[in-house]
Amino acid sequence: MFTEQIVNLKPKVQTIIDFIAKKDWVNANVYLHEVSDEVEDLIDSVTLDEHLIELGKYQVLLKHLLLKIQNDKD
């Protein structure tokens, strides 16, 4: 179950990157927060260390994307 949810994160992150490339800051920011909340929920319920490590990678990537949005928006 968790593996499928983790795999489903990749296209969502790609969508955020696509919004950033188009300089669509509003949609990028909104979608980023939705995906970040989803990652946080998964982290709270995951039991395997390998899933936690993978989710941690997504968490770091999302934080970097948030900084990119904030810096480029200004």
Backbone as a printed PyTorch tensor [residue, N CA C, xyz], in Angstrom:
tensor([[[  0.8260,  -1.1920,   0.0000],
         [  0.0000,   0.0000,   0.0000],
         [  0.8730,   1.2590,   0.0000]],

        [[  1.8220,   1.3070,   0.9190],
         [  2.6670,   2.5000,   1.0060],
         [  3.5430,   2.6560,  -0.2290]],

        [[  3.9930,   1.5400,  -0.7710],
         [  4.8410,   1.6080,  -1.9630],
         [  4.0990,   2.2840,  -3.1040]],

        [[  2.8360,   1.9260,  -3.2830],
         [  2.0270,   2.5390,  -4.3480],
         [  1.8530,   4.0380,  -4.1070]],

        [[  1.6120,   4.4210,  -2.8740],
         [  1.4430,   5.8420,  -2.5510],
         [  2.7430,   6.6130,  -2.7700]],

        [[  3.8590,   5.9950,  -2.4500],
         [  5.1530,   6.6440,  -2.6550],
         [  5.4280,   6.8020,  -4.1480]],

        [[  5.1250,   5.7690,  -4.9290],
         [  5.3220,   5.8390,  -6.3810],
         [  4.4420,   6.9310,  -6.9810]],

        [[  3.2520,   7.1300,  -6.4380],
         [  2.3340,   8.1570,  -6.9400],
         [  2.8090,   9.5760,  -6.6360]],

        [[  3.7980,   9.7270,  -5.7700],
         [  4.3240,  11.0570,  -5.4550],
         [  5.1570,  11.6230,  -6.6050]],

        [[  5.8190,  10.7530,  -7.3480],
         [  6.7250,  11.2170,  -8.4100],
         [  6.0160,  12.0940,  -9.4450]],

        [[  4.8720,  11.6720, -10.0190],
         [  4.2060,  12.5530, -10.9910],
         [  3.6780,  13.8400, -10.3600]],

        [[  3.3420,  13.7870,  -9.0890],
         [  2.8650,  14.9980,  -8.4110],
         [  3.9980,  16.0100,  -8.2660]],

        [[  5.1760,  15.5250,  -7.9080],
         [  6.3390,  16.4100,  -7.8010],
         [  6.7030,  16.9550,  -9.1800]],

        [[  6.5900,  16.1220, -10.2070],
         [  6.8720,  16.5830, -11.5680],
         [  5.9060,  17.6880, -11.9750]],

        [[  4.6540,  17.5920, -11.5480],
         [  3.6700,  18.6380, -11.8360],
         [  4.0860,  19.9540, -11.1920]],

        [[  4.5870,  19.8890,  -9.9710],
         [  5.0640,  21.0950,  -9.2870],
         [  6.2310,  21.7000, -10.0720]],

        [[  7.1570,  20.8580, -10.5030],
         [  8.3060,  21.3320, -11.2800],
         [  7.8360,  21.9710, -12.5820]],

        [[  6.8350,  21.3800, -13.2100],
         [  6.2830,  21.9520, -14.4460],
         [  5.6720,  23.3270, -14.1970]],

        [[  4.9480,  23.4780, -13.0860],
         [  4.3810,  24.7880, -12.7340],
         [  5.4930,  25.8160, -12.5260]],

        [[  6.5680,  25.4090, -11.8610],
         [  7.6930,  26.3180, -11.6280],
         [  8.3240,  26.7220, -12.9560]],

        [[  8.4810,  25.7660, -13.8620],
         [  9.0750,  26.0650, -15.1730],
         [  8.2310,  27.0700, -15.9500]],

        [[  6.9190,  27.0020, -15.7600],
         [  6.0070,  27.9330, -16.4430],
         [  5.8530,  29.2470, -15.6760]],

        [[  6.5350,  29.3290, -14.5340],
         [  6.4540,  30.4870, -13.6440],
         [  5.0240,  30.7250, -13.1560]],

        [[  4.3080,  29.6230, -12.9580],
         [  2.9500,  29.6480, -12.4010],
         [  3.0790,  29.4450, -10.8900]],

        [[  3.4800,  30.5230, -10.2130],
         [  3.8260,  30.4440,  -8.7930],
         [  2.6400,  30.0650,  -7.9190]],

        [[  1.4550,  30.5530,  -8.2460],
         [  0.2770,  30.2870,  -7.4120],
         [ -0.0400,  28.7920,  -7.4050]],

        [[ -0.1780,  28.2080,  -8.5870],
         [ -0.4910,  26.7780,  -8.6580],
         [  0.6440,  25.9230,  -8.1100]],

        [[  1.8730,  26.3240,  -8.3520],
         [  3.0190,  25.5760,  -7.8260],
         [  2.9840,  25.5640,  -6.3040]],

        [[  2.7100,  26.7090,  -5.7150],
         [  2.6810,  26.8240,  -4.2590],
         [  1.5330,  26.0160,  -3.6580]],

        [[  0.3540,  26.1210,  -4.2530],
         [ -0.8140,  25.3970,  -3.7430],
         [ -0.5780,  23.8920,  -3.8310]],

        [[ -0.1460,  23.4300,  -4.9890],
         [  0.0630,  21.9960,  -5.1890],
         [  1.2050,  21.4850,  -4.3200]],

        [[  2.2350,  22.3060,  -4.1340],
         [  3.3510,  21.9110,  -3.2870],
         [  2.8810,  21.6790,  -1.8530]],

        [[  2.0260,  22.5480,  -1.3550],
         [  1.5290,  22.3770,   0.0150],
         [  0.6440,  21.1370,   0.1380]],

        [[ -0.1460,  20.8500,  -0.8900],
         [ -0.9720,  19.6410,  -0.8730],
         [ -0.0970,  18.3870,  -0.8320]],

        [[  0.9180,  18.3470,  -1.6690],
         [  1.7990,  17.1820,  -1.7280],
         [  2.6250,  17.0810,  -0.4440]],

        [[  3.0520,  18.2080,   0.1020],
         [  3.8030,  18.1990,   1.3630],
         [  2.9530,  17.6230,   2.4880]],

        [[  1.6860,  18.0030,   2.5340],
         [  0.7820,  17.4570,   3.5480],
         [  0.6170,  15.9490,   3.3730]],

        [[  0.5290,  15.5120,   2.1250],
         [  0.4070,  14.0810,   1.8470],
         [  1.6510,  13.3310,   2.3190]],

        [[  2.8290,  13.8910,   2.0590],
         [  4.0810,  13.2640,   2.5020],
         [  4.1230,  13.2040,   4.0270]],

        [[  3.7360,  14.2780,   4.6870],
         [  3.7210,  14.2970,   6.1570],
         [  2.7910,  13.2220,   6.7090]],

        [[  1.6130,  13.0700,   6.1040],
         [  0.6690,  12.0440,   6.5470],
         [  1.2450,  10.6460,   6.3600]],

        [[  1.9160,  10.4330,   5.2380],
         [  2.5350,   9.1290,   4.9910],
         [  3.6590,   8.8570,   5.9870]],

        [[  4.4480,   9.8790,   6.2930],
         [  5.5380,   9.7150,   7.2620],
         [  4.9810,   9.3100,   8.6230]],

        [[  3.8480,   9.8860,   8.9920],
         [  3.2390,   9.5710,  10.2840],
         [  2.7340,   8.1320,  10.3660]],

        [[  2.4060,   7.5280,   9.2210],
         [  1.8000,   6.1990,   9.2570],
         [  2.6900,   5.0800,   8.7120]],

        [[  3.8690,   5.4140,   8.2290],
         [  4.7480,   4.4010,   7.6410],
         [  5.4180,   3.5770,   8.7410]],

        [[  5.6870,   2.2960,   8.4340],
         [  6.3120,   1.4270,   9.4330],
         [  7.6990,   0.9320,   9.0190]],

        [[  7.9460,   0.8340,   7.7250],
         [  9.2430,   0.3330,   7.2580],
         [ 10.2560,   1.4660,   7.1130]],

        [[ 11.4850,   1.1800,   7.5190],
         [ 12.5510,   2.1770,   7.4250],
         [ 12.8090,   2.6130,   5.9860]],

        [[ 12.7490,   1.6700,   5.0420],
         [ 13.0210,   2.0210,   3.6440],
         [ 11.9710,   2.9940,   3.1050]],

        [[ 10.7290,   2.8540,   3.5490],
         [  9.6910,   3.8050,   3.1350],
         [  9.9370,   5.1670,   3.7660]],

        [[ 10.3520,   5.1550,   5.0130],
         [ 10.6410,   6.4080,   5.7110],
         [ 11.8020,   7.1440,   5.0400]],

        [[ 12.8120,   6.4150,   4.6240],
         [ 13.9540,   7.0240,   3.9330],
         [ 13.5030,   7.6420,   2.6170]],

        [[ 12.6930,   6.9140,   1.8590],
         [ 12.2080,   7.4180,   0.5660],
         [ 11.3380,   8.6620,   0.7580]],

        [[ 10.4770,   8.6340,   1.7570],
         [  9.6320,   9.7990,   2.0310],
         [ 10.4720,  10.9860,   2.4900]],

        [[ 11.5390,  10.7180,   3.2220],
         [ 12.4480,  11.7820,   3.6370],
         [ 13.0870,  12.4740,   2.4450]],

        [[ 13.4000,  11.7040,   1.4090],
         [ 13.9620,  12.2900,   0.1830],
         [ 12.9550,  13.2280,  -0.4690]],

        [[ 11.6970,  12.7940,  -0.5130],
         [ 10.6580,  13.6540,  -1.0840],
         [ 10.4650,  14.9080,  -0.2360]],

        [[ 10.5500,  14.7470,   1.0680],
         [ 10.3880,  15.8830,   1.9700],
         [ 11.4780,  16.9300,   1.7210]],

        [[ 12.7020,  16.4960,   1.5590],
         [ 13.8100,  17.4170,   1.2830],
         [ 13.6160,  18.0850,  -0.0740]],

        [[ 13.2420,  17.3110,  -1.0810],
         [ 13.0070,  17.8630,  -2.4170],
         [ 11.9040,  18.9170,  -2.3880]],

        [[ 10.8230,  18.6410,  -1.6780],
         [  9.7170,  19.6000,  -1.5980],
         [ 10.1410,  20.8840,  -0.8890]],

        [[ 10.9900,  20.7650,   0.1170],
         [ 11.4820,  21.9690,   0.7970],
         [ 12.3500,  22.8070,  -0.1400]],

        [[ 13.1600,  22.1440,  -0.9500],
         [ 13.9780,  22.8680,  -1.9350],
         [ 13.0990,  23.5480,  -2.9800]],

        [[ 12.0550,  22.8700,  -3.4100],
         [ 11.1380,  23.4720,  -4.3840],
         [ 10.4150,  24.6710,  -3.7800]],

        [[ 10.0620,  24.5850,  -2.5050],
         [  9.4180,  25.7170,  -1.8320],
         [ 10.3560,  26.9160,  -1.8050]],

        [[ 11.6280,  26.6860,  -1.4840],
         [ 12.6060,  27.7790,  -1.4880],
         [ 12.7680,  28.3610,  -2.8850]],

        [[ 12.7630,  27.5130,  -3.8900],
         [ 12.8680,  27.9690,  -5.2810],
         [ 11.6840,  28.8640,  -5.6360]],

        [[ 10.4910,  28.4630,  -5.2470],
         [  9.2870,  29.2600,  -5.5180],
         [  9.3840,  30.6030,  -4.8120]],

        [[  9.7750,  30.5820,  -3.5460],
         [  9.8500,  31.8230,  -2.7750],
         [ 10.9040,  32.7660,  -3.3370]],

        [[ 12.0470,  32.2450,  -3.7420],
         [ 13.1200,  33.0910,  -4.2690],
         [ 12.8010,  33.6400,  -5.6460]],

        [[ 12.2140,  32.8280,  -6.5010],
         [ 11.9240,  33.2670,  -7.8670],
         [ 10.7020,  34.1650,  -7.9400]],

        [[  9.8140,  34.0310,  -6.9850],
         [  8.5870,  34.8290,  -6.9760],
         [  8.8990,  36.2990,  -6.7180]],

        [[  9.9400,  36.5520,  -5.9640],
         [ 10.2870,  37.9370,  -5.5830],
         [ 10.9490,  38.6760,  -6.6620]]])
